[in-house]
Amino acid sequence: MFYFGARRGNTMAIDALVEGRCTGCGICFSACPQDVFRLDPKTGKAVITYPADCVACWSCEMFCPVHCIKVSEPRPRKLPAPY
């Protein structure tokens, strides 16, 4: 398990991404409105590429079919206004 965010004192809202559980389906990549995730070309699994852009919208956690992403409860910053 790889821990990020609140557990390390960073402002990123994603607490954990369990790479071993990730299937590489790309749903987190598609669901993220802030474009935080990418699929690693070597492993085919999700990686957090732009952690500072995460606004804790919980889309990645909600839509992940194998529940490998854990987003912290408090928002590190406000959500951007919708278009």
N, C-alpha and C positions, 0 to 999 in steps of 0.2 A: 504494500500500500504506500502510496506517495502522498504525503501531507503538504498542503500549501496553506495560504491564507491566514485565518485567525490563529491557527495553532503556532504559527511562526511569527506572529505579530505584524504581518504584512496587511495591506489594505485590500488584498484580493479576497473575494467572498467564497471561493471554492476551497473547502477544507480538505477534500480528498478526491483523488482519481485513482481507482483500482485498475491498473493496467492489465492484471491477470484475468480480470473478469470482463474486460472490454472485448467486444466481438468485432469491432471495426465497422459497424453498420452505418456510421456517419449521421445518425439522427441528431446527436448533440451539435454537430457542425451545422446542420440545416436549421435546427431550432434556435440557435443562439442569435439574438438580434444585434449583438455587439461584435460578432465575428471573433470570438475568443479562441475557438478550437480549430485545429487542422488535423488531417489524417497523416500520420507518419508514413512516408513512402516506403521505408524499410520494413516496418512491422505491420502497417495497415491499420494501426490502432490510433485512437484519439490522443492528442497531446494538447496541452494548454500552451498556445503560442503567444497570445497577447493577454497576460494576466491582469494588467492594469486596466484593461477595458471592461472587465467583468463588473456588472452592476447588481448582481444578486437578483435576477429576475426569476430564477429557479426553473427556467424552461429546460435546460439540459438535464437537471435532476428529474423533473416530471416526466419527460419523454423518453429517457433512457430505458430500454426494455430489460436490461440486466442490472439496473440500479448500481452502476459503478461510480457514480458521481454524487458527492455530498456537498451541498451548498450551505454555508452558515446562515444563521437566522438574521443577525443584524446586517443591514445594508451598509456597505462601506461608503457609498455616496448615492446621491439621488439619481433616479432613472431619468434618462433624457426625454424631452417632450416628444410625443408622437408626431409624425409628419402630417 
